[in-house]
Amino acid sequence: MNARNELEALYRQGYEGWSARHFHERYVEDHGGRRSYTWVKNRLRAAGLVKRGRRRGRHRLRRPRKPLEGLMVHRDGSTHEWVPGRAWDLIVTSDDATGRVYSGFCVKEEGTWSFGMGVHMSNLPYAAPGIPKGRVAPVHGPERRIGTGDPWAVAQPQAVQRA
């Protein structure tokens, strides 16, 4: 009996319905198998014992941009050593439809104050044609902290996102 037939017989004996990965673990640990995972997987697939795994969806789905300027504003920050020896956060507020940057400034650390300043600067009459109907902010940011006594953190996150 050759190695391929032995492998198929072993799989049919007690591992029917197992994935190639789990079967390979048992094959190596319990039965002293010396073949690679790829070899085992390919033999099981060729014999029709294991089906190909379903393809996963894209990690990030692209959302169509909003049709008009001012309907949605994005605010985000990134830490970088903008000046040698000093790491700052660059806070940028931009429009979704046009990509126009309403505000950009550096702060020591991204926080509630920088969020409020970005919102304030984007609502200036010369910065935007209208008050945005929605804002997008990172959900991990400090604006999620409710009840801290900070005036920018008092409102529920939905009130900030859908103003």
N, C-alpha and C positions, 0 to 999 in steps of 0.2 A: 504494500500500500504506500503510495507516495505522500509527500507532505501535504499537498493540496487536498487529497481525499481524506486524510486523517483530520485535517482542520475542519473540513465540511462535516464530517461525521461527528466530531466533538461538538460543533455548534448545534447540530440537529439533536444530539443526545440530551443536552440539558440547558441549552442557552437560546432556544428558539424565541425570537422576538426581542432579543437584546440588541442594543446598539453596538456598532463595531468597536467603539471606544471601551465600553464596559466589558464586552467579551474579551478584548485584547488584554485588559487588566487581569482578568481571571485566567486567561490562557498563559500569561507569563507567571503569575504568582502561584496558581494552584497546579498547573500542568507542566511547568518548566519550559514553556515555549520560548524559542530564541529568535523568532522572526519579528521584524519591525511592525509597528502599527500600520503603516501604509501598505505593506505587503499583505497583511491579514485583511485589512479593509478591502483592498482591491480584489482579493480572491473571493471573499464573501459576496461582494457586489457582482462579480462575474458569474457566480453560481446562482444569483438571484435570491440569496438568503437575507441580504440587507439592502434596504432601499437607500437611495441618496437622500441626505438630509435636505429639508426645505430651505430655500434661500431666505435669508433674513432681509428685511426692508432696509432702506437707507437710514443711516444714523440720524441725519438731520433732513427733514423735508423742507423744501423751499416754499415759502409762502409768497403769493403775489403781493407786490407793493401796493400801498393804498393809492387810489386814483387821484387824489387832490392833496396839494401841499397843506400842511397843518392838521390833517386828520389823525396822524399818529407821530409822536416824537419819541426817539430812543435816547436813553441816557446810560452811559457806561463809563467805567474807569479802568485804567490799567497801570500797574506799578512798573516803573522803569527808571534806570539811572540816566535821566535826561541831562543832568549836569554831572560830570565826573565826580565821584565821591558822595553824591547825594541822590537818594532814591525818592522820587515823588510819584504821586498818582495823577495822571492826566485824566480829567473829567471832561467828556465830550457829550453835548446834546445835539442831536441831528434829526432832520426830518426824514420820514420813511419814504415818501413819494419821490422826493428830488435828491435826497442825500445831502442837502444843504446843511452846513454846520451852523447852529445858532449860537453855541457858546463852547468855549474850550479854555480850561484853566488848570493849573497845577495846584495841588494841595498836599500837605504832609501825609494824610491818610484819608481814604474815601470814607465818607460817613454821612450822617443825617444833614449836617450843615452843607456839605458839598451837593447833596441831592437838592436841597432847598434852593441853593444858589443857582444851580442849573435850571430849575423850574422857573425861578424869578427872571433870569436872564433870557430865557426863551420866550417869555411873554411880553417883553418890551416891544413897543409898537414898531420900532425900526428893525427889529430882529426877525419878526414873523408877520405875515399878512393877517393872521387871525389867531385866536386862542385855540390851541390844539384840543380836539375832542377826546383824545386818548393819549396816554403816555405809557411807555414800556420801560420798566426798570428791572434790574436783576432781582430775582426772588430771594437771593441769599443776602441781600444788602441790609443795612440797618433800618431802612424804611419799613421793614417787616416787624420791628420791635414796637409793640403797642403798649402804652401805659408806662413809658419811661419818664414822663413829665416833659419831654422835649416837644415843642409845638409842632414840629414837622412829623413826629411819630404818633400823634394822637389819632389822626384819621385812619380808618380801616384801609388796607392796601387797595381794595377795589375802588375806593373813592379817589385815590391818586391815579390809578391806572385808567379809570373811565371818568374823568373830570367833567 
